[in-house]
Structures are given as C-alpha cells and as structure tokens.
Amino acid sequence: MTTRTIMIVCHGGNHFDVFEGERYADHLCWDEMLGQVAELTHPSINRGRYRMQTPEEEWEREERLKAAADRARENAI
C-alpha cells in the first residue's frame, strides 16, 4: 500500500481544483472532482480522467495552443 496526498481546493460554488504533488487538474465541477479523486485512488484505474499537470506543463500547453491559433489565423488570411 502506498500513501498518496491529494488536496482539493474549493473556490466557492461549483469550482474545484485537485492537486497531487506539483500536478493538478483545475476548474472541475463537483462530480468531476469526485471522479478525479476516485480514478486517481482506484487501484485498477490509477489514472485520472482530467489532465494532471505541473504549472510548467500548463504554460507549455498554453504556448502550443497560442502558436497553433496564430498559424490558423495566418492560413485563414
């Protein structure tokens, strides 16, 4: 058995973030948050439905999306 520390942050209403170490999945609603925790802790699944990422991975993803959007705009002109 391993020990896992999962932290849930509620931003009020129906907005939750799930953290495990440096990785996180943010902007989840109640049922998505529950599903994420269940999938992260279930021994047969052990992988969440929503992307768990570090801040650096999120920044890199955002940069890739911005670059792709810029290329799409250039090709549309």
N, C-alpha and C positions, 0 to 999 in steps of 0.2 A: 504494500500500500504506500502511496506517495502523498505528501501533503501539498496541496495547491492553495494559493491565496488568491481569491477572486474578490475584487472590490467593485461595488455597484454605487454609482453616483446618480442621485435623482436631482434633476434641475427644476423640479416642480412640474405639476401637471402630469403629462404623459411623455416625459423626455428623460431617458436613462442612458448612461454610459457604463460599459462593463470593462474592467481593467484586470489583466493578469500580468504582473511584472510591468515591463515597458509597453506591452502590446495592449491595444484597446479596440473596442467597437463602439462607436458613438452614435448618437441620435436615434436610439432604439425606443420603440414604444413598449408598454408593459409586457405584452405577450412575446415580443421579440426578445426582450431582456431575459424573460424566464426561459425561453427556448435556447438562447445562447448559453446560459449557465448550465442548463440540463445537458446540452450537447458537449460542452467543454468538460463536464464531470462524468459523463456516462462512459463506462469502461469499453464498450463496444464501438462507440462513435468517436469520442475523444477529439472531435474537430467541430468547431462552431460553424453555424450557417453563415454568419456575418464575419467579414474580414477583421481579423485581429492584427493591428499594425502598430509599429512604433511611430513617433512623430516624424522621424526622418523618412520612413516609408510613405507616410501620408503626403509629405512635402514632395517627394519624388513622383508620386502618382499624380498629384495636382499639376506639377510641371509638365508631365507627359500629356495630360489632358489639355492643358493650355496650348502646348505645341501642336497637338492634333487639331484643335479648334482653329488655330492660326492657319495651318496648312489647308484645312477645309475652306476657310474664308478666302484664301488666296486662289484656290482652284475654282471657286464659285464665281470669281470676277472675270 
